[in-house]
């Protein structure tokens, strides 16, 4: 393995070895706490624009297989691990994780003290960072990191959303719409068990969705800042216009967009929630959930919006879901489809189906 370097905007330089594609990468450096599911993570469109640090100390001990992909592409800009396993167990089959990243042209670095790195992120927040393989470019890269815009300033949703409407006929006789901000395959799989589906681009006008005849709408997960001006002018406006016309739910990024559409606000978290073990209190019970977000709805902004916080994160008290006082609208900040993670909250898909059928929450 060739020498590689992880650089942070505060001047930190960490040396390791490359096990991915031989190129450089810039992104927001964030961490995830899952013990497995690395293929699902890197193909999750919500990770667009980010260099992903895996906190679990050994990554790559099982092979990657196509059926676990959450999209048709790898969306992270780089991967950071403590120790990479070059020879995965043959029990599960599949190709080595490093070969998979090389095929998708994603730089990756091993040999990093991820404990030290995660402590830094938790204390100081997510950093702009880079992975490079040329030591002579360290100072130049650090200078670029200090002056460049955060990837969160980009309209990342435009990079991952479908470009035209996709129809999926599952023979269910009940059709709903999905506003695709970067949806995971797991979400579509769960919806397909219950509905026929129309998948719309993130910037589809509300009238197009109404004219399609769908009986309800889901706004999906996605990357970046939900309050990006390009989203306020498109998705947020559409959600606001549809909110009184049909039942609605949102997952993760979709929950934030609904919050904005109803008059609330969002804010960037210090280091976000990414992993498969986040506890959420909902209706008097605690559920373990899979999460991937760096922004969240501000609970103090919801007065007068009609939205009520009915789910909270046990660890830090942040908003994990809202419902509307009068309209058939509810959301969750986590991923009920998991992929990877626990299946504690898949019942929310049934709740959405019942809401669509009855027209009320």
Phi, psi and omega in degrees: 000140179277154177293140180222162184225138170255125181242142176240156185297341179277005178100356179296134175233121180239127184262139177208207180232145181278135171230010178244210182287143184277082177199177178259161179212141174245143177182179173275128184271116180229167181233153175233146189257004182295144179279340179210191180082024185292331177290319176298320182296310186290340178262005176281118181301340179295342179270008179304132177089002187241147169264119191260124177260125176267124182282333179296134193289341181232119182237135177109008185282355168229155184281161179263144182224147188303325185293347180264356179295139178262359174196182182270008183215164170265127189255340176294154178268344178190164182230137180233128178223162176283309180219126178261130178271111184288334185238092183291157176303138180277354182300321185261351182072194179089170183264158177301143182301320180297319178296322179298315179294321177299318181297330180262008175061045180248119176295148179211148184226136177239164182089014180269140174284088185291337175296312178299318182295317181292321175302317180298315181294319180295325182278324188246348181098170180297140182251153160287139183210175181210151169246125178226160180245003183242109183299331182291348182256011183297308183296318178298318181293320178298320178298317179297320181297323183289334186253341184286155174287153174293145174303336180291350176280346179278157170276080185291332180299322179299334181280342187240346182284154174297155183262345177211163184294138178241129179257134177234112180262110180255009179068028185266341179076005177225115188251131176236162178256150176235118172274111189273106175259006183131047189293150174272151179299326180300324178294314180297322179298315180292319178295324182294338176286348187233336189221162155275151193227139166245119179261119183254148172300156183300333184258019177295132178294154182298325182294326177298319180290317178298315182295339180289340178086010180294151185262352179197169184220138172243135174254128192269179170296170178177174184262160168088199185269117181295340180267014177303138183307324180294333178276324177298327182278349184233278188299313182299318179296316180298315179299318179299316182291329181274343190301330180261004185253336183201157176302147189214142171220163178216142177248125173058251177306322179298326176296319179294319180295322176295318177303316179294318183297329182271002175110002178275190178223166178234164175216158179278129179282161183298312178220002173075181175241116178217117182156188186241022187221033182271123181278132180234130177267125185212121179053044175080004179237158175251125179248142175268128191232158173265132185222155176200086178206151177245355178236161182206156176289137177277114183297332181288348183267359190268355177301128179085357181270345186089352180269140179238131175286118179238006176218135181224152176282127183294327184288316187230001176077007180287161183292128177242001178173150177224161172222159181266145181298323189237328185266156177283076182223129169213159182219166169220140181278342181263186182249100180294339178280350182059241177058065006266171173128185184285156181256026184303327191244022177296342179299343179295332176293323175291323177298319178296317179299314180298320179296318178295317181295320185264345180073016180210157180278000000 
